[in-house]
Amino acid sequence: MTIVDVRILVEGASDVEVVSKALQGLALGSEYNITISAIIPTTNVEIAKSATAGADLLIIATDADRVGRDLADRLFTELGEMVGHVERMKIPLGHDLEHIDVELVRKELKNTLVRAGLKSLQLLPEYMALRNQLLDMKGRYDGLSAEYQNLKGEYEKTLRAYEEARKENERLKEENEGLKALIENAKNVFSIEEAWKSLFPAEPVPDEAYIGKAAEKLGLGGRVIVGQGYIFAEDRNLVDELLRTVYLSLTIKEEQKPEPPEPPTPPEKHEEGETEGNTRPNVVEDAEVKPDELESLLKGL
C-alpha cells in the first residue's frame, strides 16, 4: 500500500517537543500506514506553504484559545488548495512538558487521524463517481483519439490527392495553353498550292525550294517559313507578297531566256532531179544499173 505523507503544523518549538513526545506511543506505520514526515513550527503563511505543499494530510495543531483558533482558520484557508486534506487539532493549554498530559495530546492526535480517515470515507463515493467519470472520459478520449488518427490519415490522403490533382491541373493548364497557341498558329499556316492558285490560277505552282529561297533573299526569315507544302506566316499579306514576288521573278527570268536558233531550210528540188549547185544526177532507187553505166556515172562525179 502507498504510505500516506502526514505533516503537522504547530505554533512554536515547544509544541514540536509536545507532539514528538505524543507520537512515541503511536504505531502509525503499522496501524494507519502513514508516516509523519515533518513537524513544522511556524505562524508565517508563506513558510507554511513552502513546507507543507504536496502533503497527503496536513494537521494544523494550535492552542485551544482564541488566538490558536484564528491562526488555524487562517492557515486552513490558505493551505487547503495545496495539500490532499487538511485537519485541525487542538493542543491543551499550558502544554509545557512538565505539566502537560502527553496521553491527552496523543489521544487528540489519534482522534484527528481517525477524523481524517472518516472524512476520506465520506468522500469515497464522490471519489468513485469522479473516478467513473474519469474512466468514461478516458474511454471517450481514446475513441476520439482513434477517430482523430483515422481522420488524420484521411486528411493526409486527401491532401496527397489534392496535391496530385493540383499538379495535374497545372500540367493540363500548360498543355491547354500550348494547344491554344497551336490553334492560333494553325490559323497562320497556308497551303502553297491553294495560296498560289488563289493569286495565279492559270500558272503552274513553282517549286517549294524556290519559294523558300525567295523568302530568305527577301529577309523574311522567322516571319515566313516554307516547308512540307505549306507556308507559315504572321499574316496572309506576307504570303501574298512573297508569292507575287516569286511570280514576278519567274516572269522576268522567262523573258530573259535567249530565243533558240531557227532550223536550216532544206534545199529546193529541180525538175531535172538536180539540186541547186549540184550537177549530180539522181539515182533511181531499185533501178538496175549495168556495169558500163555505173562507170559512166562515177566519171560524172
C-alpha positions as CSV (number, residue, x, y, z in Angstrom):
1,M,0.0,0.0,0.0
2,T,1.1,3.6,-0.6
3,I,2.4,5.3,2.5
4,V,0.4,8.4,3.5
5,D,2.5,11.5,3.9
6,V,1.3,13.4,7.0
7,R,2.8,16.8,8.1
8,I,2.0,18.6,11.3
9,L,2.0,22.4,11.6
10,V,2.5,23.8,15.1
11,E,2.9,27.4,16.5
12,G,6.3,27.1,18.1
13,A,9.3,25.0,19.1
14,S,7.7,23.9,22.4
15,D,4.8,22.4,20.5
16,V,7.2,20.4,18.5
17,E,8.5,18.7,21.7
18,V,5.0,18.0,22.9
19,V,3.8,16.5,19.6
20,S,7.0,14.5,19.3
21,K,6.5,13.1,22.8
22,A,2.9,12.1,22.0
23,L,3.9,10.4,18.7
24,Q,6.2,8.0,20.6
25,G,3.3,5.9,21.8
26,L,1.7,5.5,18.4
27,A,2.5,2.8,15.8
28,L,1.3,4.9,12.9
29,G,3.1,2.9,10.2
30,S,1.7,-0.4,11.1
31,E,-1.8,0.7,12.2
32,Y,-2.5,3.5,9.8
33,N,0.1,3.1,7.1
34,I,1.2,6.7,7.5
35,T,4.4,8.5,8.2
36,I,4.9,11.8,9.9
37,S,7.4,13.4,7.5
38,A,7.7,16.8,9.2
39,I,6.6,18.8,12.2
40,I,6.8,22.5,11.2
41,P,6.9,25.3,13.9
42,T,5.7,28.5,12.2
43,T,2.9,31.0,12.1
44,N,4.1,32.5,8.8
45,V,1.8,31.6,5.9
46,E,4.5,31.7,3.2
47,I,6.8,29.5,5.2
48,A,3.9,27.1,5.9
49,K,3.0,27.0,2.2
50,S,6.5,26.1,1.2
51,A,6.9,23.4,4.0
52,T,3.5,21.7,3.5
53,A,3.0,21.7,-0.3
54,G,2.3,18.3,-1.7
55,A,1.4,16.5,1.7
56,D,-1.4,13.9,1.6
57,L,-2.6,15.1,5.0
58,L,-1.8,18.3,6.9
59,I,-2.7,18.6,10.6
60,I,-2.8,22.1,11.9
61,A,-2.1,21.8,15.7
62,T,-2.7,25.1,17.5
63,D,-3.7,26.1,21.1
64,A,-7.3,25.8,22.1
65,D,-7.5,29.5,22.8
66,R,-8.9,32.2,20.5
67,V,-5.5,33.1,19.1
68,G,-4.9,29.5,18.2
69,R,-8.3,29.1,16.6
70,D,-7.8,32.3,14.5
71,L,-4.4,31.1,13.3
72,A,-5.9,27.7,12.5
73,D,-8.7,29.2,10.5
74,R,-6.3,31.4,8.5
75,L,-3.9,28.5,7.8
76,F,-6.8,26.3,6.8
77,T,-8.0,28.8,4.3
78,E,-4.5,29.5,2.8
79,L,-3.2,25.9,2.7
80,G,-6.4,23.9,1.7
81,E,-5.6,24.0,-2.0
82,M,-2.0,22.9,-1.6
83,V,-2.5,19.5,0.1
84,G,-4.7,16.5,-0.2
85,H,-6.6,17.0,3.0
86,V,-6.4,19.4,6.0
87,E,-7.5,18.5,9.5
88,R,-7.4,20.7,12.7
89,M,-6.1,19.5,16.1
90,K,-6.3,21.3,19.4
91,I,-3.4,21.3,21.9
92,P,-4.5,21.7,25.6
93,L,-3.5,25.0,27.2
94,G,-0.4,25.0,29.5
95,H,1.3,22.4,27.4
96,D,4.9,22.6,28.7
97,L,6.4,19.2,29.1
98,E,6.4,19.3,32.9
99,H,2.7,19.9,33.3
100,I,1.0,18.7,30.0
101,D,-0.8,15.4,29.9
102,V,1.1,13.7,26.9
103,E,-1.5,11.0,26.9
104,L,-4.2,13.6,26.2
105,V,-2.2,15.0,23.3
106,R,-1.6,11.5,22.0
107,K,-5.4,10.8,22.2
108,E,-6.2,14.1,20.4
109,L,-3.7,13.3,17.7
110,K,-5.1,9.8,17.2
111,N,-8.7,11.2,17.0
112,T,-7.5,13.7,14.4
113,L,-6.2,10.9,12.3
114,V,-9.4,9.0,12.7
115,R,-11.5,12.0,11.7
116,A,-9.4,12.5,8.6
117,G,-9.9,8.9,7.7
118,L,-13.7,9.1,8.2
119,K,-13.9,12.2,6.1
120,S,-12.0,10.4,3.4
121,L,-14.5,7.6,3.6
122,Q,-17.3,10.1,3.2
123,L,-15.6,11.4,0.1
124,L,-15.1,8.0,-1.3
125,P,-18.5,7.7,-3.1
126,E,-17.8,11.1,-4.6
127,Y,-14.3,10.0,-5.5
128,M,-15.6,6.8,-7.1
129,A,-18.1,8.8,-9.1
130,L,-15.4,11.1,-10.2
131,R,-13.2,8.1,-11.0
132,N,-16.0,6.6,-13.1
133,Q,-16.4,9.9,-14.9
134,L,-12.7,9.9,-15.5
135,L,-12.8,6.4,-16.9
136,D,-15.7,7.3,-19.1
137,M,-14.0,10.4,-20.3
138,K,-10.8,8.4,-20.9
139,G,-12.8,5.9,-22.9
140,R,-14.3,8.7,-24.9
141,Y,-10.9,10.3,-25.3
142,D,-9.5,7.0,-26.6
143,G,-12.3,6.8,-29.0
144,L,-11.9,10.4,-30.1
145,S,-8.1,9.8,-30.4
146,A,-8.7,6.8,-32.6
147,E,-11.2,8.8,-34.7
148,Y,-8.7,11.6,-34.9
149,Q,-6.0,9.3,-36.1
150,N,-8.4,8.0,-38.8
151,L,-9.4,11.5,-39.8
152,K,-5.7,12.5,-39.8
153,G,-5.0,9.6,-42.2
154,E,-7.9,10.6,-44.4
155,Y,-6.8,14.2,-44.3
156,E,-3.2,13.3,-45.3
157,K,-4.6,11.0,-48.1
158,T,-6.9,13.8,-49.3
159,L,-4.0,16.3,-49.1
160,R,-1.9,14.0,-51.3
161,A,-4.8,13.6,-53.7
162,Y,-5.2,17.3,-53.8
163,E,-1.5,17.9,-54.5
164,E,-1.6,15.3,-57.3
165,A,-4.8,17.0,-58.7
166,R,-3.1,20.4,-58.4
167,K,-0.1,19.2,-60.3
168,E,-2.3,17.5,-62.9
169,N,-4.3,20.7,-63.3
170,E,-1.1,22.7,-63.8
171,R,0.0,20.2,-66.4
172,L,-3.3,20.4,-68.2
173,K,-3.3,24.1,-67.9
174,E,0.2,24.3,-69.6
175,E,-1.0,21.7,-72.2
176,N,-4.1,23.8,-72.8
177,E,-2.0,26.9,-73.3
178,G,0.1,25.0,-75.7
179,L,-2.9,23.8,-77.6
180,K,-4.3,27.4,-77.7
181,A,-1.0,28.6,-79.1
182,L,-1.0,25.8,-81.6
183,I,-4.5,26.6,-82.7
184,E,-3.6,30.3,-83.0
185,N,-0.5,29.3,-85.0
186,A,-2.6,27.0,-87.2
187,K,-4.5,30.0,-88.4
188,N,-1.3,31.3,-90.0
189,V,-0.4,28.1,-91.9
190,F,-1.3,28.3,-95.6
191,S,-1.1,25.7,-98.3
192,I,1.3,26.7,-101.0
193,E,-0.8,25.3,-103.8
194,E,-4.0,27.0,-102.5
195,A,-2.3,30.3,-101.9
196,W,-0.7,30.3,-105.4
197,K,-3.8,29.3,-107.2
198,S,-5.8,32.0,-105.4
199,L,-3.4,34.5,-107.0
200,F,-2.4,32.9,-110.3
201,P,-5.0,30.3,-111.2
202,A,-3.6,29.6,-114.7
203,E,0.1,29.4,-113.7
204,P,1.8,26.2,-112.5
205,V,2.9,26.1,-108.9
206,P,6.6,26.9,-108.5
207,D,9.0,24.6,-106.7
208,E,8.8,24.9,-102.9
209,A,12.6,25.3,-102.6
210,Y,12.4,28.3,-105.0
211,I,9.8,30.0,-102.8
212,G,11.9,29.3,-99.7
213,K,14.9,30.8,-101.3
214,A,12.9,33.9,-102.2
215,A,11.7,34.3,-98.6
216,E,15.3,34.1,-97.5
217,K,16.5,36.6,-100.1
218,L,13.7,39.0,-99.1
219,G,14.8,38.9,-95.4
220,L,11.6,37.2,-94.3
221,G,13.3,34.5,-92.2
222,G,11.5,34.0,-88.9
223,R,8.4,35.8,-90.2
224,V,7.8,33.4,-93.1
225,I,8.7,29.6,-93.0
226,V,8.3,27.4,-96.1
227,G,8.2,23.6,-95.9
228,Q,6.2,20.4,-96.4
229,G,3.9,22.1,-98.9
230,Y,2.9,24.9,-96.5
231,I,3.9,28.5,-95.7
232,F,3.8,29.7,-92.1
233,A,3.5,33.5,-91.8
234,E,2.4,36.1,-89.4
235,D,-0.4,37.1,-91.7
236,R,-1.8,36.3,-95.1
237,N,-0.5,39.5,-96.6
238,L,3.1,38.3,-96.2
239,V,2.2,35.1,-98.1
240,D,0.6,37.0,-100.9
241,E,3.5,39.5,-101.1
242,L,6.0,36.6,-101.2
243,L,4.2,34.7,-104.0
244,R,3.7,37.9,-106.1
245,T,7.5,38.5,-105.8
246,V,8.1,34.9,-106.8
247,Y,5.8,35.2,-109.8
248,L,7.4,38.5,-110.9
249,S,10.9,36.8,-110.6
250,L,9.8,33.8,-112.7
251,T,8.3,36.1,-115.3
252,I,11.4,38.2,-115.6
253,K,13.6,35.1,-115.8
254,E,11.4,33.6,-118.5
255,E,11.6,36.8,-120.6
256,Q,15.4,37.0,-120.4
257,K,15.9,33.5,-121.9
258,P,17.6,33.7,-125.4
259,E,15.5,32.6,-128.4
260,P,16.6,29.2,-129.9
261,P,18.2,29.4,-133.4
262,E,15.9,28.6,-136.4
263,P,16.5,25.2,-138.0
264,P,18.2,25.3,-141.6
265,T,15.9,25.4,-144.6
266,P,16.2,22.3,-146.8
267,P,17.4,22.8,-150.5
268,E,14.8,23.1,-153.2
269,K,14.5,20.2,-155.7
270,H,14.6,20.9,-159.5
271,E,12.6,19.2,-162.2
272,E,15.7,17.7,-163.8
273,G,16.5,15.9,-160.4
274,E,19.4,18.1,-159.5
275,T,19.8,20.3,-156.5
276,E,21.0,23.9,-156.9
277,G,24.7,24.0,-157.3
278,N,24.9,20.3,-157.7
279,T,25.1,18.5,-161.1
280,R,25.0,15.1,-159.6
281,P,22.3,13.1,-161.4
282,N,19.6,11.5,-159.4
283,V,19.9,7.9,-158.6
284,V,16.7,6.0,-159.1
285,E,16.0,3.6,-156.3
286,D,15.6,0.0,-157.1
287,A,16.9,0.6,-160.7
288,E,19.1,-2.0,-162.3
289,V,22.5,-0.4,-163.2
290,K,24.7,-2.0,-165.7
291,P,28.5,-2.1,-165.3
292,D,29.2,0.2,-168.3
293,E,26.5,2.6,-167.0
294,L,28.0,2.6,-163.4
295,E,31.4,3.6,-164.8
296,S,29.9,6.4,-166.7
297,L,28.1,7.7,-163.5
298,L,31.3,7.6,-161.5
299,K,33.1,9.6,-164.2
300,G,30.3,12.2,-164.0
301,L,31.0,12.6,-160.2
